[in-house]
């Protein structure tokens, strides 16, 4: 039987090097202690911000400096937990850094409170008097917009001190998912016994061409999920209740409006993504599901067959090295600075590829300001992994360029823009592969990879978002969230989208248990928003070449200095208009048309 390795058994060359953050546990602990002892340098400004522009500038600069140090310490603890959540030292570090961040936030909460207490027009006057405040202009402007929803200084300080408590639902969810869950092993069509885990199921078995392995793994996976459903429902209900209570305390009309406010996204932009894609994409994806059932020789496609490969014989193994070379070649179009970032990421151990017990599922890119990116992925040796790697390298390129060109305060854009720089890399990778050959089977294969990209962002994450909308609408009406209710809603969301094209069993309704994004505010829908923009941008790059690339790089380097609409307009995409959404959906429809011809 295959077995999963513990973290100390994996190939170090295929892991990220966190020594680039802190060379040892002792160095990390020393910095953690020093940050706390340095806090009085910032808190000395309490009660002084009304005295003048110079004082405000000194305070904001001191706050930025200590915050940069704190996020490096927090990133190290978070990345250690992601590589192995079962390690007691990692769990302890996570708790310690949680305490530190809560203490820091509570201590610094006087800054926004005092700024908002200044007489009207004071900030504008300070900006005129002190040129050094210019990098903080957007931050101060955004802060002033929160004034109607701000609570008293004491209340804000108390809420900030409870930061670790408020983060508990996500912590408990991750701990249960990565440390406590165990799954029965399953046998594939060759009689080989295979271990099952969250990471193995989602990165490997779910996409296996072996129907017996794929379906057996789904059954094992779902049995374990089912046994935890009431606990996970209670944890998720706590997260939703927290957001509901906070929205009411702050005076927002709904949770949704509260969560969209920092994203600088209107309700219309949000609902456009959910409604247009959810309604207009469904017929195309139903055609795709029926094509897949026909080609796989299945009477009807089951939910667990949705990611099964359509042409497994033409999906040769892909090594980490091969994928890196192909991705670098595909992204040469982005210019020398971007290419150099990719080179470093792939060659300097910025990426963690291995599978081990306790490792976080999925993939992500973390880029602490003043350091380089760290990418987590579980390499499964196929082209899907290569596209996922290209996606995370897109985040890496974006955050690196933004960090080089903006201050910490201005480096990070709205969540609404975040997934555009990642998904465009997947589209550029597909374009590059097609350009290398006239083989129709290769073209078909690349279209299937693109369909995986659109499935992930326009189906998986979009249906998460539609489920999330149902949940928050119910919470607004004080409807209790139970496992039964959550499964009913998830089942309904899936049924509305797939119609009669997919056989949806009870296990499919447990999909709500798989989503860490539910603990990250209104994050799921932004994947679809980002891919909508990147679809338009990739087409522009293909058509215009360098001028489109230049616009895109300018948007990446702008970081968080503009609203998401302004960033996309800077790149040449108008997301205030529903047309780019409809164009992206139509493009997916054209891919399905092409597949129907090619098969």
C-alpha positions as CSV (number, residue, x, y, z in Angstrom):
1,X,0.0,0.0,0.0
2,X,1.1,3.5,-0.8
3,X,1.7,5.6,2.3
4,X,1.9,9.4,3.0
5,X,5.1,10.7,4.4
6,X,5.6,12.8,7.4
7,X,7.2,16.3,6.9
8,X,10.6,15.1,8.0
9,X,10.6,12.4,5.4
10,X,10.0,14.5,2.3
11,X,12.6,15.6,-0.2
12,X,13.9,19.0,1.1
13,X,14.8,20.2,-2.4
14,X,11.0,20.2,-3.2
15,X,10.1,22.2,-0.2
16,X,10.1,26.0,0.3
17,X,13.0,27.5,2.3
18,X,11.4,29.4,5.2
19,X,14.9,30.2,6.5
20,X,14.7,33.2,4.0
21,X,12.1,34.6,6.5
22,X,13.8,33.5,9.8
23,X,16.9,31.4,10.0
24,X,15.7,29.6,13.1
25,X,12.9,29.2,15.6
26,X,15.0,31.2,18.0
27,X,15.4,34.1,15.6
28,X,11.6,34.1,15.1
29,X,11.0,34.1,18.8
30,X,13.5,37.0,19.3
31,X,11.7,39.1,16.7
32,X,8.3,38.3,18.1
33,X,9.5,39.5,21.6
34,X,11.2,42.6,20.1
35,X,8.1,43.7,18.2
36,X,6.1,43.7,21.4
37,X,8.8,45.6,23.3
38,X,8.9,48.2,20.4
39,X,5.2,48.9,20.5
40,X,5.5,51.9,22.9
41,X,7.4,53.8,20.1
42,X,4.0,53.9,18.2
43,X,1.6,54.1,21.1
44,X,3.5,57.2,22.3
45,X,1.5,59.1,19.6
46,X,-1.8,58.3,21.3
47,X,-3.7,61.5,22.0
48,X,-1.3,63.5,19.8
49,X,-2.6,63.2,16.2
50,X,-4.6,66.4,16.5
51,X,-1.4,68.4,17.0
52,X,-0.3,68.6,13.3
53,X,0.6,67.0,10.0
54,X,4.1,66.1,11.0
55,X,2.9,64.2,14.0
56,X,0.4,62.2,11.9
57,X,3.2,61.4,9.4
58,X,5.6,60.2,12.1
59,X,2.8,58.1,13.6
60,X,1.8,56.5,10.3
61,X,5.4,55.7,9.4
62,X,6.1,54.1,12.8
63,X,2.9,52.1,12.5
64,X,3.9,50.9,9.0
65,X,7.3,49.9,10.1
66,X,6.1,47.8,13.0
67,X,3.3,46.3,10.9
68,X,5.8,45.1,8.2
69,X,7.8,43.4,10.9
70,X,4.6,41.8,12.4
71,X,3.4,40.4,9.1
72,X,6.8,38.7,8.5
73,X,6.5,37.1,12.0
74,X,2.9,36.1,11.3
75,X,3.7,34.8,7.8
76,X,6.4,32.5,9.2
77,X,4.0,31.0,11.7
78,X,1.2,30.6,9.1
79,X,3.5,29.0,6.5
80,X,4.9,26.6,9.1
81,X,1.3,25.6,10.0
82,X,0.4,25.2,6.3
83,X,3.3,22.8,5.7
84,X,2.4,20.7,8.7
85,X,-0.7,21.5,10.9
86,X,-0.1,18.4,13.0
87,X,3.2,19.7,14.4
88,X,2.8,20.8,18.0
89,X,5.5,23.5,17.6
90,X,3.7,24.9,14.6
91,X,0.4,24.9,16.5
92,X,2.0,26.7,19.4
93,X,3.6,29.3,17.1
94,X,0.3,30.0,15.5
95,X,-1.3,30.6,18.9
96,X,1.6,32.9,20.0
97,X,1.5,35.0,16.9
98,X,-2.3,35.2,17.2
99,X,-1.9,36.7,20.6
100,X,0.8,39.1,19.3
101,X,-1.4,40.3,16.4
102,X,-4.4,40.8,18.6
103,X,-2.3,42.8,21.1
104,X,-0.8,44.9,18.3
105,X,-4.1,45.6,16.6
106,X,-5.7,46.6,19.9
107,X,-2.8,48.9,20.8
108,X,-2.8,50.6,17.4
109,X,-6.6,50.9,17.1
110,X,-6.3,54.5,18.5
111,X,-4.8,55.6,15.2
112,X,-7.9,55.3,12.9
113,X,-10.2,56.4,15.8
114,X,-8.2,59.6,16.4
115,X,-8.0,60.3,12.7
116,X,-11.8,59.9,12.3
117,X,-12.3,62.2,15.4
118,X,-10.5,65.1,13.8
119,X,-12.7,68.0,12.6
120,X,-13.9,67.8,9.1
121,X,-11.3,69.0,6.6
122,X,-8.4,68.4,8.9
123,X,-6.9,65.5,6.9
124,X,-7.2,67.5,3.6
125,X,-5.4,70.4,5.4
126,X,-2.7,68.0,6.7
127,X,-2.1,66.6,3.1
128,X,-1.6,70.1,1.8
129,X,0.8,71.0,4.6
130,X,3.0,67.8,4.6
131,X,4.1,66.3,1.3
132,X,5.4,63.3,3.1
133,X,1.8,62.2,3.7
134,X,1.1,61.8,0.0
135,X,1.8,58.0,0.0
136,X,-0.9,57.7,2.7
137,X,-3.5,59.8,0.7
138,X,-5.6,56.8,-0.5
139,X,-5.4,55.1,2.8
140,X,-6.6,58.2,4.6
141,X,-9.3,58.8,2.0
142,X,-10.5,55.1,2.4
143,X,-10.5,55.5,6.1
144,X,-12.6,58.6,6.1
145,X,-15.2,56.6,4.1
146,X,-15.6,54.2,7.0
147,X,-16.6,57.0,9.4
148,X,-20.3,56.2,9.4
149,X,-19.6,52.7,10.4
150,X,-16.9,53.3,13.0
151,X,-17.6,52.6,16.7
152,X,-16.2,54.3,19.7
153,X,-12.4,54.2,20.3
154,X,-12.8,51.9,23.3
155,X,-15.1,49.6,21.5
156,X,-12.8,49.4,18.5
157,X,-9.9,48.6,20.8
158,X,-11.9,45.8,22.5
159,X,-12.9,44.3,19.2
160,X,-9.3,44.4,18.0
161,X,-8.1,42.7,21.2
162,X,-10.6,39.9,20.4
163,X,-9.0,39.3,17.0
164,X,-7.7,35.8,17.8
165,X,-11.1,34.8,19.1
166,X,-12.8,36.1,16.0
167,X,-10.4,34.1,13.9
168,X,-11.2,30.9,15.9
169,X,-13.8,29.5,13.4
170,X,-11.2,29.3,10.6
171,X,-8.6,27.9,13.0
172,X,-10.9,25.2,14.2
173,X,-12.0,24.4,10.7
174,X,-8.4,24.0,9.5
175,X,-7.4,22.0,12.6
176,X,-10.3,19.6,12.1
177,X,-9.7,19.3,8.4
178,X,-5.9,18.8,8.4
179,X,-5.2,17.3,11.8
180,X,-8.2,15.3,13.0
181,X,-9.8,13.8,9.9
182,X,-8.8,10.4,8.8
183,X,-10.1,8.5,5.7
184,X,-10.3,4.9,4.8
185,X,-7.8,3.8,2.1
186,X,-9.3,2.6,-1.2
187,X,-8.3,0.2,-4.0
188,X,-7.8,1.2,-7.6
189,X,-8.6,-0.9,-10.7
190,X,-5.3,-2.6,-10.4
191,X,-5.9,-3.8,-6.9
192,X,-3.4,-1.3,-5.4
193,X,-4.5,0.1,-2.0
194,X,-4.2,4.0,-1.9
195,X,-4.3,6.3,1.2
196,X,-6.9,9.0,1.1
197,X,-6.5,12.5,2.4
198,X,-8.0,15.9,1.7
199,X,-4.9,16.9,-0.4
200,X,-4.7,13.6,-2.2
201,X,-8.4,13.6,-3.1
202,X,-8.5,17.2,-4.3
203,X,-5.2,17.2,-6.2
204,X,-5.1,13.7,-7.5
205,X,-8.0,11.2,-7.2
206,X,-10.7,13.6,-8.1
207,X,-9.0,14.0,-11.5
208,X,-8.1,10.3,-11.9
209,X,-8.9,8.5,-15.2
210,X,-9.4,5.3,-13.1
211,X,-13.2,5.4,-12.5
212,X,-12.9,2.8,-9.7
213,X,-10.3,4.8,-7.8
214,X,-12.1,8.1,-8.4
215,X,-15.5,6.9,-7.2
216,X,-14.1,4.9,-4.3
217,X,-12.0,7.8,-3.1
218,X,-15.1,10.1,-3.3
219,X,-17.1,7.6,-1.2
220,X,-14.3,7.3,1.4
221,X,-13.9,11.1,1.4
222,X,-17.6,11.7,1.8
223,X,-18.1,9.2,4.6
224,X,-15.6,11.1,6.7
225,X,-17.0,14.5,5.8
226,X,-20.5,13.2,6.8
227,X,-19.3,12.2,10.2
228,X,-18.0,15.8,10.9
229,X,-20.9,17.7,9.3
230,X,-22.6,18.8,12.5
231,X,-19.3,20.1,14.0
232,X,-18.3,21.9,10.8
233,X,-21.8,23.4,10.5
234,X,-21.5,24.8,14.1
235,X,-18.1,26.3,13.3
236,X,-19.4,27.8,10.0
237,X,-22.5,29.1,11.8
238,X,-20.3,30.9,14.3
239,X,-18.3,32.6,11.5
240,X,-21.6,33.8,9.9
241,X,-23.0,34.9,13.2
242,X,-19.9,36.9,13.9
243,X,-20.2,38.7,10.5
244,X,-23.9,39.3,11.0
245,X,-23.5,40.8,14.5
246,X,-20.6,43.0,13.3
247,X,-22.6,44.3,10.4
248,X,-25.5,45.3,12.7
249,X,-23.1,46.9,15.3
250,X,-21.5,49.0,12.6
251,X,-24.8,50.0,11.0
252,X,-24.5,48.3,7.6
253,X,-27.8,47.3,5.9
254,X,-26.5,43.8,5.4
255,X,-23.5,41.5,5.9
256,X,-22.9,41.6,2.2
257,X,-22.6,45.4,2.1
258,X,-20.2,45.3,5.1
259,X,-18.0,42.7,3.4
260,X,-18.0,44.5,0.0
261,X,-17.2,47.9,1.5
262,X,-13.4,47.4,1.9
263,X,-13.3,45.7,-1.5
264,X,-14.7,49.0,-3.0
265,X,-17.3,46.9,-4.9
266,X,-20.9,47.8,-5.4
267,X,-23.8,45.4,-4.9
268,X,-24.5,45.7,-8.6
269,X,-21.0,44.5,-9.5
270,X,-21.3,41.6,-7.0
271,X,-24.7,40.4,-8.2
272,X,-23.7,40.8,-11.9
273,X,-20.9,38.2,-11.5
274,X,-23.2,35.8,-9.6
275,X,-26.3,36.2,-11.8
276,X,-24.9,36.5,-15.3
277,X,-22.3,33.7,-15.0
278,X,-24.6,31.5,-12.9
279,X,-27.4,31.8,-15.4
280,X,-25.7,32.1,-18.8
281,X,-22.8,29.7,-18.2
282,X,-25.1,26.8,-17.0
283,X,-26.3,25.7,-20.5
284,X,-22.7,25.5,-21.8
285,X,-21.5,23.5,-18.8
286,X,-24.4,21.1,-19.1
287,X,-23.4,20.5,-22.7
288,X,-19.8,19.9,-21.5
289,X,-21.0,17.4,-18.8
290,X,-23.1,15.5,-21.4
291,X,-20.1,15.4,-23.7
292,X,-17.9,14.1,-20.9
293,X,-20.5,11.3,-20.0
294,X,-20.6,10.3,-23.7
295,X,-16.8,10.1,-24.1
296,X,-16.3,8.3,-20.8
297,X,-19.0,5.7,-21.7
298,X,-21.1,6.6,-18.7
299,X,-24.9,6.6,-18.9
300,X,-24.9,9.7,-16.7
301,X,-22.2,11.8,-15.2
302,X,-22.0,11.6,-11.4
303,X,-20.8,14.6,-9.4
304,X,-17.5,12.8,-8.6
305,X,-16.9,12.4,-12.4
306,X,-17.0,16.1,-13.2
307,X,-13.2,16.4,-13.1
308,X,-12.4,13.1,-14.8
309,X,-10.0,13.6,-17.7
310,X,-11.6,13.4,-21.2
311,X,-8.4,12.2,-22.9
312,X,-6.3,10.6,-20.3
313,X,-4.0,8.8,-22.8
314,X,-2.9,12.2,-24.0
315,X,-2.0,13.5,-20.6
316,X,1.6,12.4,-20.1
317,X,3.4,12.9,-16.7
318,X,4.8,16.4,-16.2
319,X,7.7,16.9,-13.9
320,X,8.3,20.0,-11.8
321,X,11.3,20.9,-14.0
322,X,9.3,20.5,-17.3
323,X,6.5,22.5,-16.0
324,X,8.8,25.3,-14.9
325,X,10.5,25.5,-18.4
326,X,7.1,25.6,-20.2
327,X,5.7,28.3,-17.8
328,X,8.8,30.5,-18.2
329,X,8.6,30.3,-22.0
330,X,4.9,31.1,-21.9
331,X,5.5,34.2,-19.7
332,X,8.4,35.7,-21.7
333,X,5.8,37.9,-23.2
334,X,5.5,39.7,-19.8
335,X,9.0,41.2,-20.2
336,X,12.4,40.8,-18.5
337,X,11.6,41.9,-15.0
338,X,8.6,39.6,-14.8
339,X,10.7,36.7,-16.3
340,X,13.4,37.2,-13.7
341,X,10.9,37.0,-10.9
342,X,9.6,33.7,-12.4
343,X,13.2,32.4,-12.7
344,X,13.9,33.1,-9.0
345,X,10.7,31.6,-7.8
346,X,11.3,28.4,-9.7
347,X,15.0,28.0,-8.8
348,X,15.4,29.5,-5.3
349,X,13.0,27.2,-3.3
350,X,10.1,29.7,-3.1
351,X,7.8,26.7,-3.8
352,X,6.6,23.8,-1.7
353,X,5.6,20.9,-4.0
354,X,5.6,17.8,-1.7
355,X,2.7,15.9,-0.1
356,X,2.9,15.1,3.6
357,X,0.7,14.4,6.5
358,X,-0.7,17.7,7.9
359,X,0.0,19.8,4.8
360,X,-2.7,22.4,3.9
361,X,-4.9,21.5,0.9
362,X,-5.2,23.4,-2.3
363,X,-2.6,26.0,-3.4
364,X,-1.8,29.6,-2.4
365,X,0.9,32.3,-2.7
366,X,1.9,34.3,0.3
367,X,4.1,37.3,-0.3
368,X,5.1,39.1,2.9
369,X,6.1,42.7,2.2
370,X,9.9,43.2,2.0
371,X,10.4,39.4,1.4
372,X,9.8,37.1,-1.5
373,X,6.8,34.9,-2.3
374,X,6.1,31.5,-0.9
375,X,4.0,29.2,-3.0
376,X,2.2,26.1,-1.6
377,X,1.1,23.4,-4.0
378,X,0.7,19.6,-3.9
379,X,2.4,18.4,-7.1
380,X,0.4,15.6,-8.8
381,X,2.6,15.2,-11.8
382,X,0.0,16.3,-14.5
383,X,-0.6,19.4,-16.6
384,X,-3.3,20.5,-14.2
385,X,-0.6,21.0,-11.6
386,X,1.4,23.1,-14.1
387,X,-1.6,25.4,-14.7
388,X,-2.1,25.7,-10.9
389,X,1.6,26.6,-10.5
390,X,1.3,29.2,-13.3
391,X,-1.7,30.6,-11.4
392,X,0.2,31.0,-8.1
393,X,3.2,32.4,-10.0
394,X,0.8,35.0,-11.3
395,X,0.1,36.1,-7.7
396,X,3.9,36.0,-7.1
397,X,4.6,38.3,-10.0
398,X,1.8,40.7,-9.1
399,X,2.7,41.1,-5.4
400,X,6.4,41.3,-6.2
401,X,6.0,44.1,-8.7
402,X,3.5,45.9,-6.4
403,X,5.9,45.6,-3.5
404,X,8.8,47.0,-5.5
405,X,6.8,50.0,-6.7
406,X,4.6,50.8,-3.7
407,X,4.8,51.4,0.0
408,X,3.4,48.7,2.3
409,X,0.2,50.7,2.8
410,X,-0.3,50.9,-1.0
411,X,0.9,47.5,-2.1
412,X,-2.2,45.3,-1.9
413,X,-5.2,45.9,-4.1
414,X,-8.9,45.0,-3.6
415,X,-9.8,41.4,-3.5
416,X,-11.9,42.1,-6.6
417,X,-8.7,42.4,-8.6
418,X,-6.6,39.8,-6.9
419,X,-7.4,36.8,-9.1
420,X,-6.9,38.6,-12.4
421,X,-3.1,38.5,-12.4
422,X,-3.1,34.8,-11.4
423,X,-5.7,33.5,-14.0
424,X,-4.2,35.4,-16.9
425,X,-1.0,33.3,-16.5
426,X,-3.1,30.2,-17.0
427,X,-4.5,31.7,-20.2
428,X,-1.1,32.8,-21.5
429,X,0.2,29.3,-20.8
430,X,-2.6,27.8,-22.9
431,X,-1.9,30.2,-25.7
432,X,1.8,29.3,-25.7
433,X,1.2,25.6,-25.8
434,X,-1.2,25.9,-28.7
435,X,1.3,28.1,-30.7
436,X,4.0,25.4,-30.4
437,X,2.1,22.8,-32.5
438,X,-0.5,22.2,-35.2
439,X,-1.6,18.9,-33.7
440,X,-5.4,18.9,-33.4
441,X,-5.2,16.5,-30.5
442,X,-2.9,18.9,-28.6
443,X,-5.3,21.7,-29.3
444,X,-8.1,19.6,-27.9
445,X,-6.0,18.8,-24.8
446,X,-5.2,22.5,-24.2
447,X,-8.9,23.4,-24.5
448,X,-9.5,20.8,-21.8
449,X,-6.9,22.5,-19.6
450,X,-8.7,25.8,-20.1
451,X,-12.0,24.2,-19.3
452,X,-10.4,23.2,-16.0
453,X,-9.5,26.8,-15.3
454,X,-12.9,28.1,-16.1
455,X,-14.5,25.2,-14.2
456,X,-12.4,26.1,-11.1
457,X,-13.2,29.8,-11.2
458,X,-16.6,30.0,-13.0
459,X,-18.2,26.9,-11.5
460,X,-16.5,25.7,-8.3
461,X,-15.9,29.2,-6.8
462,X,-19.0,30.8,-8.4
463,X,-21.2,28.1,-6.9
464,X,-19.5,28.6,-3.6
465,X,-20.4,32.3,-3.9
466,X,-24.0,31.6,-4.8
467,X,-24.2,29.3,-1.7
468,X,-22.6,32.0,0.4
469,X,-25.2,34.5,-0.8
470,X,-28.0,32.1,0.3
471,X,-26.3,31.7,3.7
472,X,-25.9,35.5,4.4
473,X,-29.5,36.2,3.2
474,X,-30.7,33.5,5.7
475,X,-28.5,34.8,8.5
476,X,-29.9,38.3,7.9
477,X,-33.3,36.8,8.7
478,X,-31.9,35.0,11.7
479,X,-32.5,31.6,10.2
480,X,-30.4,29.0,12.2
481,X,-27.6,27.4,10.2
482,X,-27.5,23.6,10.6
483,X,-25.8,20.9,8.7
484,X,-29.1,19.8,7.3
485,X,-29.9,23.3,6.1
486,X,-26.5,23.9,4.6
487,X,-26.6,20.6,2.7
488,X,-30.0,21.4,1.4
489,X,-28.9,24.8,0.1
490,X,-25.7,23.4,-1.4
491,X,-27.7,20.7,-3.1
492,X,-30.1,23.3,-4.5
493,X,-27.3,25.5,-5.8
494,X,-25.8,22.5,-7.6
495,X,-29.1,21.3,-9.0
496,X,-30.0,24.8,-10.3
497,X,-26.7,25.0,-12.2
498,X,-26.4,21.4,-13.5
499,X,-30.0,20.6,-14.2
500,X,-30.4,17.0,-15.4
501,X,-26.9,16.8,-16.9
502,X,-25.3,15.5,-13.6
503,X,-26.4,12.9,-11.1
504,X,-26.2,14.7,-7.8
505,X,-26.2,12.4,-4.8
506,X,-26.3,13.3,-1.1
507,X,-22.5,13.3,-0.9
508,X,-22.4,16.2,-3.5
509,X,-24.4,18.3,-1.0
510,X,-21.6,18.1,1.5
511,X,-19.3,20.2,-0.7
512,X,-19.9,23.2,1.6
513,X,-17.6,21.4,4.1
514,X,-14.6,21.6,1.7
515,X,-14.4,25.4,1.4
516,X,-11.9,27.4,3.5
517,X,-12.9,30.5,1.5
518,X,-16.1,30.7,3.5
519,X,-14.0,32.0,6.4
520,X,-12.4,34.7,4.3
521,X,-15.4,37.1,3.7
522,X,-16.7,37.5,0.2
523,X,-13.7,35.9,-1.5
524,X,-15.2,33.1,-3.7
525,X,-16.9,35.4,-6.2
526,X,-13.7,37.3,-6.8
527,X,-12.2,34.3,-8.6
528,X,-14.9,34.7,-11.3
529,X,-14.4,38.5,-11.4
530,X,-10.7,38.1,-11.8
531,X,-11.0,35.5,-14.6
532,X,-13.5,37.7,-16.4
533,X,-11.0,40.6,-16.5
534,X,-8.1,38.3,-17.4
535,X,-10.0,36.7,-20.2
536,X,-10.4,40.2,-21.8
537,X,-6.8,41.0,-21.0
538,X,-5.4,37.8,-22.5
539,X,-7.3,38.5,-25.7
540,X,-5.9,42.0,-25.8
541,X,-2.4,40.7,-25.4
542,X,-2.9,38.2,-28.1
543,X,-4.3,40.9,-30.4
544,X,-2.2,44.0,-29.5
545,X,1.0,42.6,-28.2
546,X,3.3,44.9,-26.3
547,X,0.9,47.9,-25.7
548,X,-1.5,45.5,-23.9
549,X,1.4,44.0,-21.9
550,X,2.5,47.5,-20.9
551,X,-0.9,48.4,-19.7
552,X,-1.2,45.2,-17.7
553,X,2.2,45.6,-16.0
554,X,1.3,49.2,-15.1
555,X,-1.8,47.9,-13.4
556,X,0.2,45.2,-11.5
557,X,2.7,47.8,-10.3
558,X,0.0,50.2,-9.2
559,X,-0.8,47.8,-6.3
560,X,-3.5,49.2,-4.1
561,X,-3.2,52.9,-5.2
562,X,-6.4,52.6,-7.2
563,X,-9.9,51.1,-6.8
564,X,-10.4,47.7,-8.5
565,X,-12.4,49.3,-11.3
566,X,-9.7,51.9,-11.9
567,X,-7.0,49.2,-12.0
568,X,-9.0,47.2,-14.6
569,X,-9.7,50.3,-16.6
570,X,-6.0,51.1,-16.5
571,X,-5.4,47.7,-18.1
572,X,-8.2,48.4,-20.6
573,X,-11.1,46.4,-19.2
574,X,-14.3,48.1,-18.0
575,X,-15.8,45.9,-15.3
576,X,-18.6,48.5,-14.6
577,X,-20.2,47.2,-17.8
578,X,-21.7,43.6,-17.7
579,X,-20.4,43.0,-21.3
580,X,-16.9,41.6,-20.3
581,X,-18.8,39.1,-18.1
582,X,-21.0,38.0,-21.1
583,X,-18.0,38.0,-23.4
584,X,-16.1,35.6,-21.0
585,X,-19.1,33.3,-20.7
586,X,-19.5,33.3,-24.5
587,X,-15.8,32.4,-24.8
588,X,-16.4,29.4,-22.6
589,X,-19.3,28.4,-24.8
590,X,-17.0,28.6,-27.8
591,X,-14.5,26.3,-26.1
592,X,-17.4,23.7,-25.6
593,X,-18.4,24.2,-29.3
594,X,-14.8,23.4,-30.3
595,X,-14.6,20.3,-28.1
596,X,-17.9,19.0,-29.5
597,X,-16.3,19.2,-33.0
598,X,-12.9,17.8,-32.0
599,X,-14.4,14.8,-30.2
